Amino acid sequence: MTYVKVNYAGMQAAHDALVSTWGRIEGHLAELDTAVAATGSMKAETLQAYYLLKSKWDLSAADRQIALQALAAAVADAGLRYQETDRQAALMFSL
């Protein structure tokens, strides 16, 4: 017989960690934008090169955020499904 052990609190913690991760990433990117915007002495060529790289980072970050959000949703959904399965199994033993 196969046993499945599910830690509901652990699944919720994993979901919350994924959500906070994408929040931190967004925060760091915003800090970087603010720091670069404050460097008014940057030469136009350097600034253009930065913004070219930044556009690539932004696309990559957007893809990463979508992946993190999808993963967080999948973890949350799995937790709900495990709980529902647990409830249904418990009903089989109720009088």
N, CA, C and O atoms as a GROMACS GRO file, in nm:
protein
  380
    1MET      N    1   0.084  -0.118   0.000
    1MET     CA    2   0.000   0.000   0.000
    1MET      C    3   0.089   0.124   0.000
    1MET      O    4   0.191   0.129   0.068
    2THR      N    5   0.050   0.222  -0.074
    2THR     CA    6   0.123   0.347  -0.083
    2THR      C    7   0.058   0.451   0.009
    2THR      O    8  -0.065   0.463   0.013
    3TYR      N    9   0.140   0.523   0.080
    3TYR     CA   10   0.091   0.628   0.167
    3TYR      C   11   0.134   0.763   0.112
    3TYR      O   12   0.245   0.779   0.060
    4VAL      N   13   0.046   0.859   0.125
    4VAL     CA   14   0.077   0.996   0.085
    4VAL      C   15   0.064   1.082   0.209
    4VAL      O   16  -0.041   1.084   0.274
    5LYS      N   17   0.168   1.151   0.242
    5LYS     CA   18   0.166   1.242   0.357
    5LYS      C   19   0.173   1.384   0.303
    5LYS      O   20   0.265   1.420   0.229
    6VAL      N   21   0.077   1.463   0.341
    6VAL     CA   22   0.069   1.601   0.292
    6VAL      C   23   0.081   1.695   0.411
    6VAL      O   24   0.012   1.678   0.512
    7ASN      N   25   0.166   1.793   0.399
    7ASN     CA   26   0.182   1.895   0.502
    7ASN      C   27   0.114   2.022   0.449
    7ASN      O   28   0.171   2.096   0.370
    8TYR      N   29  -0.010   2.044   0.495
    8TYR     CA   30  -0.087   2.158   0.443
    8TYR      C   31  -0.020   2.291   0.476
    8TYR      O   32  -0.017   2.382   0.394
    9ALA      N   33   0.032   2.302   0.596
    9ALA     CA   34   0.100   2.426   0.634
    9ALA      C   35   0.225   2.448   0.548
    9ALA      O   36   0.256   2.560   0.510
   10GLY      N   37   0.295   2.339   0.518
   10GLY     CA   38   0.413   2.348   0.432
   10GLY      C   39   0.377   2.392   0.291
   10GLY      O   40   0.450   2.470   0.229
   11MET      N   41   0.264   2.343   0.241
   11MET     CA   42   0.220   2.383   0.106
   11MET      C   43   0.182   2.531   0.106
   11MET      O   44   0.213   2.603   0.011
   12GLN      N   45   0.115   2.576   0.212
   12GLN     CA   46   0.079   2.717   0.220
   12GLN      C   47   0.204   2.803   0.231
   12GLN      O   48   0.213   2.910   0.169
   13ALA      N   49   0.301   2.757   0.309
   13ALA     CA   50   0.427   2.831   0.323
   13ALA      C   51   0.501   2.839   0.189
   13ALA      O   52   0.559   2.943   0.156
   14ALA      N   53   0.498   2.730   0.112
   14ALA     CA   54   0.562   2.732  -0.021
   14ALA      C   55   0.493   2.832  -0.112
   14ALA      O   56   0.560   2.906  -0.185
   15HIS      N   57   0.361   2.833  -0.110
   15HIS     CA   58   0.285   2.930  -0.190
   15HIS      C   59   0.323   3.072  -0.151
   15HIS      O   60   0.354   3.155  -0.237
   16ASP      N   61   0.321   3.099  -0.020
   16ASP     CA   62   0.353   3.234   0.028
   16ASP      C   63   0.496   3.274  -0.008
   16ASP      O   64   0.521   3.390  -0.041
   17ALA      N   65   0.589   3.179  -0.002
   17ALA     CA   66   0.728   3.209  -0.038
   17ALA      C   67   0.740   3.245  -0.185
   17ALA      O   68   0.814   3.337  -0.221
   18LEU      N   69   0.668   3.174  -0.271
   18LEU     CA   70   0.671   3.206  -0.415
   18LEU      C   71   0.614   3.345  -0.440
   18LEU      O   72   0.669   3.422  -0.519
   19VAL      N   73   0.503   3.376  -0.374
   19VAL     CA   74   0.441   3.508  -0.392
   19VAL      C   75   0.536   3.618  -0.344
   19VAL      O   76   0.551   3.720  -0.411
   20SER      N   77   0.600   3.598  -0.228
   20SER     CA   78   0.690   3.701  -0.178
   20SER      C   79   0.815   3.713  -0.264
   20SER      O   80   0.874   3.820  -0.274
   21THR      N   81   0.856   3.602  -0.326
   21THR     CA   82   0.973   3.607  -0.414
   21THR      C   83   0.948   3.699  -0.531
   21THR      O   84   1.033   3.782  -0.563
   22TRP      N   85   0.832   3.687  -0.596
   22TRP     CA   86   0.811   3.776  -0.709
   22TRP      C   87   0.791   3.919  -0.663
   22TRP      O   88   0.821   4.012  -0.738
   23GLY      N   89   0.741   3.940  -0.543
   23GLY     CA   90   0.732   4.075  -0.489
   23GLY      C   91   0.870   4.136  -0.466
   23GLY      O   92   0.893   4.253  -0.495
   24ARG      N   93   0.962   4.054  -0.412
   24ARG     CA   94   1.099   4.102  -0.390
   24ARG      C   95   1.169   4.133  -0.521
   24ARG      O   96   1.240   4.233  -0.532
   25ILE      N   97   1.149   4.049  -0.621
   25ILE     CA   98   1.211   4.073  -0.751
   25ILE      C   99   1.162   4.206  -0.808
   25ILE      O  100   1.242   4.286  -0.856
   26GLU      N  101   1.032   4.228  -0.803
   26GLU     CA  102   0.977   4.354  -0.853
   26GLU      C  103   1.034   4.472  -0.775
   26GLU      O  104   1.065   4.576  -0.834
   27GLY      N  105   1.049   4.457  -0.645
   27GLY     CA  106   1.106   4.563  -0.562
   27GLY      C  107   1.250   4.595  -0.600
   27GLY      O  108   1.288   4.712  -0.608
   28HIS      N  109   1.329   4.491  -0.622
   28HIS     CA  110   1.470   4.513  -0.661
   28HIS      C  111   1.480   4.580  -0.797
   28HIS      O  112   1.564   4.668  -0.817
   29LEU      N  113   1.396   4.540  -0.890
   29LEU     CA  114   1.398   4.603  -1.022
   29LEU      C  115   1.357   4.750  -1.013
   29LEU      O  116   1.413   4.835  -1.082
   30ALA      N  117   1.260   4.781  -0.928
   30ALA     CA  118   1.218   4.920  -0.910
   30ALA      C  119   1.331   5.002  -0.846
   30ALA      O  120   1.353   5.116  -0.884
   31GLU      N  121   1.402   4.943  -0.749
   31GLU     CA  122   1.516   5.012  -0.688
   31GLU      C  123   1.624   5.042  -0.791
   31GLU      O  124   1.682   5.150  -0.792
   32LEU      N  125   1.650   4.945  -0.878
   32LEU     CA  126   1.750   4.965  -0.984
   32LEU      C  127   1.708   5.078  -1.077
   32LEU      O  128   1.790   5.163  -1.112
   33ASP      N  129   1.582   5.080  -1.116
   33ASP     CA  130   1.532   5.188  -1.202
   33ASP      C  131   1.549   5.324  -1.135
   33ASP      O  132   1.590   5.421  -1.199
   34THR      N  133   1.518   5.331  -1.006
   34THR     CA  134   1.532   5.457  -0.932
   34THR      C  135   1.677   5.501  -0.926
   34THR      O  136   1.708   5.619  -0.944
   35ALA      N  137   1.767   5.406  -0.900
   35ALA     CA  138   1.910   5.440  -0.891
   35ALA      C  139   1.962   5.490  -1.025
   35ALA      O  140   2.039   5.587  -1.028
   36VAL      N  141   1.923   5.427  -1.134
   36VAL     CA  142   1.970   5.469  -1.266
   36VAL      C  143   1.910   5.605  -1.302
   36VAL      O  144   1.979   5.690  -1.359
   37ALA      N  145   1.784   5.625  -1.270
   37ALA     CA  146   1.720   5.754  -1.300
   37ALA      C  147   1.789   5.869  -1.227
   37ALA      O  148   1.789   5.982  -1.275
   38ALA      N  149   1.846   5.839  -1.111
   38ALA     CA  150   1.912   5.943  -1.031
   38ALA      C  151   2.050   5.979  -1.084
   38ALA      O  152   2.111   6.076  -1.038
   39THR      N  153   2.101   5.903  -1.179
   39THR     CA  154   2.235   5.931  -1.232
   39THR      C  155   2.224   6.019  -1.356
   39THR      O  156   2.247   5.974  -1.468
   40GLY      N  157   2.189   6.141  -1.334
   40GLY     CA  158   2.174   6.235  -1.444
   40GLY      C  159   2.305   6.262  -1.518
   40GLY      O  160   2.303   6.314  -1.630
   41SER      N  161   2.417   6.229  -1.457
   41SER     CA  162   2.546   6.255  -1.520
   41SER      C  163   2.589   6.143  -1.616
   41SER      O  164   2.694   6.153  -1.679
   42MET      N  165   2.509   6.040  -1.626
   42MET     CA  166   2.544   5.929  -1.714
   42MET      C  167   2.545   5.975  -1.859
   42MET      O  168   2.454   6.046  -1.902
   43LYS      N  169   2.647   5.936  -1.934
   43LYS     CA  170   2.655   5.974  -2.075
   43LYS      C  171   2.541   5.908  -2.152
   43LYS      O  172   2.497   5.799  -2.117
   44ALA      N  173   2.495   5.975  -2.254
   44ALA     CA  174   2.382   5.925  -2.332
   44ALA      C  175   2.408   5.786  -2.388
   44ALA      O  176   2.318   5.702  -2.390
   45GLU      N  177   2.530   5.761  -2.432
   45GLU     CA  178   2.564   5.631  -2.489
   45GLU      C  179   2.550   5.520  -2.384
   45GLU      O  180   2.495   5.414  -2.410
   46THR      N  181   2.601   5.548  -2.266
   46THR     CA  182   2.593   5.451  -2.156
   46THR      C  183   2.449   5.426  -2.117
   46THR      O  184   2.409   5.311  -2.094
   47LEU      N  185   2.373   5.533  -2.108
   47LEU     CA  186   2.232   5.520  -2.071
   47LEU      C  187   2.155   5.440  -2.175
   47LEU      O  188   2.070   5.358  -2.141
   48GLN      N  189   2.183   5.464  -2.302
   48GLN     CA  190   2.117   5.388  -2.408
   48GLN      C  191   2.152   5.240  -2.400
   48GLN      O  192   2.066   5.154  -2.417
   49ALA      N  193   2.278   5.209  -2.372
   49ALA     CA  194   2.320   5.070  -2.359
   49ALA      C  195   2.250   5.004  -2.240
   49ALA      O  196   2.207   4.889  -2.247
   50TYR      N  197   2.240   5.080  -2.130
   50TYR     CA  198   2.170   5.027  -2.012
   50TYR      C  199   2.024   4.996  -2.046
   50TYR      O  200   1.974   4.889  -2.014
   51TYR      N  201   1.957   5.091  -2.110
   51TYR     CA  202   1.814   5.071  -2.140
   51TYR      C  203   1.792   4.956  -2.239
   51TYR      O  204   1.689   4.890  -2.234
   52LEU      N  205   1.887   4.934  -2.328
   52LEU     CA  206   1.877   4.819  -2.418
   52LEU      C  207   1.883   4.689  -2.338
   52LEU      O  208   1.802   4.599  -2.357
   53LEU      N  209   1.981   4.680  -2.247
   53LEU     CA  210   1.989   4.562  -2.161
   53LEU      C  211   1.868   4.551  -2.070
   53LEU      O  212   1.817   4.441  -2.047
   54LYS      N  213   1.822   4.664  -2.019
   54LYS     CA  214   1.707   4.663  -1.930
   54LYS      C  215   1.583   4.608  -1.998
   54LYS      O  216   1.505   4.536  -1.937
   55SER      N  217   1.564   4.641  -2.124
   55SER     CA  218   1.446   4.590  -2.195
   55SER      C  219   1.453   4.437  -2.204
   55SER      O  220   1.350   4.370  -2.195
   56LYS      N  221   1.573   4.382  -2.222
   56LYS     CA  222   1.590   4.236  -2.222
   56LYS      C  223   1.563   4.178  -2.084
   56LYS      O  224   1.497   4.075  -2.071
   57TRP      N  225   1.613   4.245  -1.980
   57TRP     CA  226   1.589   4.199  -1.843
   57TRP      C  227   1.440   4.202  -1.811
   57TRP      O  228   1.387   4.110  -1.750
   58ASP      N  229   1.374   4.309  -1.855
   58ASP     CA  230   1.231   4.322  -1.826
   58ASP      C  231   1.152   4.208  -1.889
   58ASP      O  232   1.060   4.153  -1.827
   59LEU      N  233   1.186   4.172  -2.013
   59LEU     CA  234   1.118   4.060  -2.078
   59LEU      C  235   1.144   3.931  -2.002
   59LEU      O  236   1.052   3.852  -1.977
   60SER      N  237   1.269   3.910  -1.964
   60SER     CA  238   1.305   3.790  -1.888
   60SER      C  239   1.235   3.789  -1.753
   60SER      O  240   1.186   3.686  -1.708
   61ALA      N  241   1.232   3.905  -1.688
   61ALA     CA  242   1.167   3.915  -1.557
   61ALA      C  243   1.018   3.888  -1.569
   61ALA      O  244   0.959   3.823  -1.483
   62ALA      N  245   0.957   3.938  -1.675
   62ALA     CA  246   0.814   3.915  -1.695
   62ALA      C  247   0.786   3.765  -1.711
   62ALA      O  248   0.691   3.712  -1.654
   63ASP      N  249   0.870   3.698  -1.788
   63ASP     CA  250   0.855   3.553  -1.805
   63ASP      C  251   0.873   3.481  -1.672
   63ASP      O  252   0.798   3.388  -1.640
   64ARG      N  253   0.971   3.524  -1.595
   64ARG     CA  254   0.997   3.462  -1.465
   64ARG      C  255   0.880   3.485  -1.370
   64ARG      O  256   0.839   3.394  -1.297
   65GLN      N  257   0.825   3.605  -1.372
   65GLN     CA  258   0.711   3.635  -1.286
   65GLN      C  259   0.591   3.548  -1.322
   65GLN      O  260   0.521   3.498  -1.235
   66ILE      N  261   0.567   3.532  -1.451
   66ILE     CA  262   0.457   3.447  -1.496
   66ILE      C  263   0.478   3.304  -1.448
   66ILE      O  264   0.384   3.239  -1.401
   67ALA      N  265   0.601   3.256  -1.459
   67ALA     CA  266   0.632   3.120  -1.413
   67ALA      C  267   0.613   3.107  -1.262
   67ALA      O  268   0.557   3.008  -1.215
   68LEU      N  269   0.661   3.206  -1.186
   68LEU     CA  270   0.645   3.201  -1.040
   68LEU      C  271   0.498   3.207  -1.001
   68LEU      O  272   0.455   3.136  -0.910
   69GLN      N  273   0.421   3.293  -1.069
   69GLN     CA  274   0.278   3.303  -1.038
   69GLN      C  275   0.206   3.172  -1.070
   69GLN      O  276   0.121   3.128  -0.994
   70ALA      N  277   0.241   3.110  -1.182
   70ALA     CA  278   0.179   2.984  -1.220
   70ALA      C  279   0.216   2.874  -1.120
   70ALA      O  280   0.132   2.793  -1.083
   71LEU      N  281   0.342   2.873  -1.078
   71LEU     CA  282   0.385   2.774  -0.980
   71LEU      C  283   0.314   2.794  -0.846
   71LEU      O  284   0.269   2.698  -0.784
   72ALA      N  285   0.302   2.919  -0.803
   72ALA     CA  286   0.232   2.948  -0.678
   72ALA      C  287   0.086   2.904  -0.687
   72ALA      O  288   0.032   2.846  -0.592
   73ALA      N  289   0.022   2.931  -0.800
   73ALA     CA  290  -0.118   2.890  -0.818
   73ALA      C  291  -0.130   2.738  -0.817
   73ALA      O  292  -0.225   2.683  -0.760
   74ALA      N  293  -0.035   2.668  -0.879
   74ALA     CA  294  -0.038   2.522  -0.882
   74ALA      C  295  -0.021   2.464  -0.742
   74ALA      O  296  -0.087   2.367  -0.706
   75VAL      N  297   0.068   2.523  -0.662
   75VAL     CA  298   0.089   2.476  -0.525
   75VAL      C  299  -0.038   2.499  -0.443
   75VAL      O  300  -0.080   2.411  -0.368
   76ALA      N  301  -0.098   2.616  -0.456
   76ALA     CA  302  -0.222   2.644  -0.384
   76ALA      C  303  -0.333   2.548  -0.426
   76ALA      O  304  -0.406   2.497  -0.341
   77ASP      N  305  -0.346   2.525  -0.554
   77ASP     CA  306  -0.448   2.433  -0.606
   77ASP      C  307  -0.424   2.291  -0.555
   77ASP      O  308  -0.519   2.222  -0.517
   78ALA      N  309  -0.300   2.248  -0.555
   78ALA     CA  310  -0.268   2.113  -0.505
   78ALA      C  311  -0.307   2.100  -0.358
   78ALA      O  312  -0.361   1.997  -0.317
   79GLY      N  313  -0.279   2.203  -0.280
   79GLY     CA  314  -0.317   2.200  -0.138
   79GLY      C  315  -0.467   2.187  -0.121
   79GLY      O  316  -0.514   2.109  -0.038
   80LEU      N  317  -0.543   2.264  -0.199
   80LEU     CA  318  -0.689   2.256  -0.191
   80LEU      C  319  -0.739   2.118  -0.233
   80LEU      O  320  -0.829   2.062  -0.170
   81ARG      N  321  -0.681   2.064  -0.338
   81ARG     CA  322  -0.723   1.930  -0.385
   81ARG      C  323  -0.690   1.821  -0.284
   81ARG      O  324  -0.769   1.730  -0.261
   82TYR      N  325  -0.572   1.830  -0.222
   82TYR     CA  326  -0.537   1.733  -0.118
   82TYR      C  327  -0.636   1.742  -0.002
   82TYR      O  328  -0.680   1.640   0.051
   83GLN      N  329  -0.669   1.865   0.039
   83GLN     CA  330  -0.763   1.882   0.150
   83GLN      C  331  -0.900   1.826   0.115
   83GLN      O  332  -0.964   1.761   0.198
   84GLU      N  333  -0.946   1.850  -0.006
   84GLU     CA  334  -1.076   1.797  -0.049
   84GLU      C  335  -1.074   1.645  -0.052
   84GLU      O  336  -1.169   1.580  -0.009
   85THR      N  337  -0.966   1.588  -0.103
   85THR     CA  338  -0.953   1.441  -0.105
   85THR      C  339  -0.953   1.387   0.037
   85THR      O  340  -1.014   1.284   0.065
   86ASP      N  341  -0.884   1.455   0.127
   86ASP     CA  342  -0.880   1.415   0.267
   86ASP      C  343  -1.020   1.419   0.328
   86ASP      O  344  -1.060   1.326   0.399
   87ARG      N  345  -1.096   1.525   0.299
   87ARG     CA  346  -1.233   1.536   0.350
   87ARG      C  347  -1.321   1.423   0.296
   87ARG      O  348  -1.398   1.362   0.370
   88GLN      N  349  -1.309   1.397   0.167
   88GLN     CA  350  -1.389   1.291   0.105
   88GLN      C  351  -1.355   1.154   0.165
   88GLN      O  352  -1.444   1.073   0.190
   89ALA      N  353  -1.228   1.129   0.188
   89ALA     CA  354  -1.187   1.002   0.248
   89ALA      C  355  -1.240   0.990   0.391
   89ALA      O  356  -1.283   0.883   0.432
   90ALA      N  357  -1.237   1.100   0.465
   90ALA     CA  358  -1.289   1.098   0.602
   90ALA      C  359  -1.438   1.067   0.604
   90ALA      O  360  -1.486   1.000   0.695
   91LEU      N  361  -1.512   1.116   0.505
   91LEU     CA  362  -1.656   1.089   0.497
   91LEU      C  363  -1.685   0.940   0.481
   91LEU      O  364  -1.789   0.891   0.524
   92MET      N  365  -1.594   0.869   0.420
   92MET     CA  366  -1.612   0.725   0.400
   92MET      C  367  -1.612   0.650   0.534
   92MET      O  368  -1.665   0.540   0.542
   93PHE      N  369  -1.554   0.709   0.637
   93PHE     CA  370  -1.545   0.644   0.766
   93PHE      C  371  -1.646   0.700   0.866
   93PHE      O  372  -1.652   0.654   0.980
   94SER      N  373  -1.724   0.798   0.826
   94SER     CA  374  -1.820   0.856   0.920
   94SER      C  375  -1.942   0.765   0.930
   94SER      O  376  -1.977   0.694   0.836
   95LEU      N  377  -2.004   0.769   1.044
   95LEU     CA  378  -2.121   0.683   1.069
   95LEU      C  379  -2.243   0.741   1.014
   95LEU      O  380  -2.351   0.682   1.026
   0.00000   0.00000   0.00000
